[in-house]
């Protein structure tokens, strides 16, 4: 049985004025284009196509809000690091993202990182931005099925060192379902306002 049996798409936002009311709690999901973010959202919510998975990087153009339960929302942020995005699209994304720390309902960030790439400079900047906003941060080292056990362990150790205190990290794979339950548990903690 799904931990989020009533999850549903709520709305796509292209402008700050379209944000839903600030009530309840929200957790944002972010990551580089092609990091496995959409697959992670689908696996954690136990839905095959809640977030659209694409072979083309940068397909998420808007902020997509999903309701997990009354007063509990997930925000799917546009992937970053996609060079072919138009300047106007990047400006629009930036405006939306910069408005998020003003949402008192937003309490946490799930950062999706391709375990083969590791945590890059943009990922670190995003974690620092989230920490400055007072959010809890949880890192999913996605696509872990692409590495052997030894390389996964090394990548996990390096990621922990880069993240430092206060940020939780785990190995994850939507493909072979590694780490789905711990990710669900961490999401529920963030939505309930409890720490790790």
C-alpha positions in Angstrom: 0.0 0.0 0.0 1.3 3.5 -0.9 2.2 5.9 1.9 0.7 8.6 -0.3 -2.6 7.0 -1.5 -4.2 10.3 -2.4 -1.3 12.0 -4.2 -2.4 14.1 -7.1 -1.1 16.8 -9.5 -2.2 20.2 -8.2 -1.0 22.9 -10.6 1.9 24.2 -12.7 3.2 27.6 -11.9 4.8 30.0 -14.4 4.5 33.1 -12.3 4.9 33.9 -8.6 1.3 35.2 -8.5 0.1 31.7 -9.3 1.6 30.1 -6.2 -1.0 28.2 -4.1 -1.9 29.6 -0.6 0.8 29.3 2.1 -0.6 26.7 4.4 0.5 23.3 5.6 4.0 22.1 4.6 5.9 21.6 1.4 9.1 19.9 0.3 10.8 20.9 -2.9 12.6 18.4 -5.2 15.5 19.7 -7.2 18.5 18.4 -9.2 20.5 18.8 -12.4 18.8 18.0 -15.6 18.8 14.2 -16.2 19.7 13.5 -12.6 16.8 11.1 -12.2 14.5 13.6 -10.3 11.2 12.6 -12.0 11.9 8.9 -11.6 12.7 9.5 -7.9 9.4 11.4 -7.4 7.5 8.6 -9.1 9.2 5.9 -7.0 8.8 7.7 -3.7 5.1 8.4 -4.3 4.5 4.9 -5.8 3.1 6.4 -9.0 4.3 5.4 -12.5 3.8 8.8 -14.2 3.1 11.4 -11.6 6.2 13.4 -12.7 7.0 13.1 -16.4 10.2 11.2 -17.2 11.9 12.2 -20.4 15.1 11.3 -22.2 15.4 14.9 -23.1 17.1 17.0 -20.4 15.4 20.2 -19.2 11.8 19.2 -19.9 10.4 20.5 -16.6 9.8 24.2 -17.5 7.6 25.2 -14.6 7.2 24.6 -10.9 4.9 21.7 -10.5 2.9 21.3 -7.3 1.6 17.9 -6.2 -0.6 17.3 -3.2 0.4 14.3 -1.2 -2.3 14.7 1.4 -4.3 17.7 2.6 -1.8 20.3 3.8 1.2 18.4 2.4 2.7 19.3 -1.0 5.7 18.4 -3.1 7.2 21.0 -5.5 9.0 19.7 -8.6 11.5 22.3 -9.5 13.0 22.7 -13.1 16.3 20.9 -13.6 19.4 23.1 -13.7 22.6 22.9 -15.7 20.8 22.5 -19.0 22.7 24.7 -21.5 20.1 24.8 -24.2 17.4 26.5 -22.1 16.5 29.9 -23.6 17.6 33.1 -21.6 13.9 34.0 -21.1 13.2 30.5 -19.6 16.2 30.8 -17.3 15.0 34.2 -16.2 11.5 32.9 -15.5 12.9 29.9 -13.5 15.2 32.2 -11.5 12.4 34.5 -10.6 10.2 31.6 -9.4 13.1 29.9 -7.4 14.1 33.1 -5.7 10.6 33.6 -4.4 10.5 30.2 -2.7 12.3 31.1 0.5 9.4 33.5 1.2 7.0 30.6 1.5 6.7 29.8 5.2 5.1 26.5 4.2 8.3 25.3 2.5 10.3 23.3 5.1 12.6 21.0 3.1 14.6 20.2 0.0 15.3 16.8 -1.6 18.3 17.3 -3.8 18.7 14.6 -6.5 22.3 13.9 -7.6 23.4 11.3 -10.2 25.7 9.2 -8.1 28.1 8.8 -11.0 28.6 12.6 -11.2 28.8 13.3 -7.5 27.9 16.6 -5.9 29.0 19.5 -8.1 29.4 23.2 -7.6 25.7 24.0 -8.5 24.5 21.3 -6.1 26.6 22.9 -3.3 25.2 26.3 -4.1 21.7 25.0 -3.9 22.3 23.3 -0.6 23.7 26.5 0.8 20.7 28.5 -0.5 18.3 26.0 1.1 20.2 26.0 4.4 20.1 29.8 4.4 16.3 29.6 4.0 16.2 27.4 7.1 15.1 24.3 5.2 16.1 20.7 6.0 18.1 19.2 3.1 18.2 15.5 2.1 20.4 14.3 -0.8 19.5 11.3 -2.9 22.4 9.8 -4.7 20.3 8.5 -7.6 21.0 5.8 -10.2 23.0 3.8 -7.7 22.2 0.7 -9.7 24.8 1.9 -12.3 27.7 1.4 -9.9 29.0 -1.6 -8.1 28.9 -1.9 -4.3 32.4 -0.6 -3.7 32.0 2.5 -5.9 28.6 3.2 -4.3 30.2 3.2 -0.9 33.0 5.5 -2.1 30.5 7.9 -3.7 28.4 7.9 -0.5 31.4 8.7 1.7 32.5 11.6 -0.6 29.0 13.0 -0.7 28.7 12.9 3.1 32.0 14.8 3.4 30.8 17.5 0.9 27.5 17.9 2.6 28.7 18.4 6.1 26.7 18.5 9.3 22.9 18.9 9.2 22.4 17.5 5.7 21.3 13.8 5.3 22.5 11.7 2.4 21.4 8.3 1.1 22.0 6.0 -1.8 19.0 5.6 -4.1 17.8 3.9 -7.2 14.3 4.1 -8.7 15.3 1.3 -11.1 16.0 -1.4 -8.6 14.1 0.3 -5.7 17.2 0.8 -3.5 16.5 3.3 -0.7 12.9 4.1 -1.5 11.6 3.4 2.1 14.3 5.6 3.8 13.5 8.3 1.3 9.8 8.1 2.0 10.5 8.2 5.8 12.6 11.3 5.4 10.0 13.0 3.3 7.3 12.3 5.9 9.6 13.7 8.6 10.1 16.9 6.7 6.4 17.2 6.0 5.6 16.6 9.7 8.2 19.2 10.8 10.4 16.7 12.6 14.2 16.6 12.1 16.2 13.5 11.1 
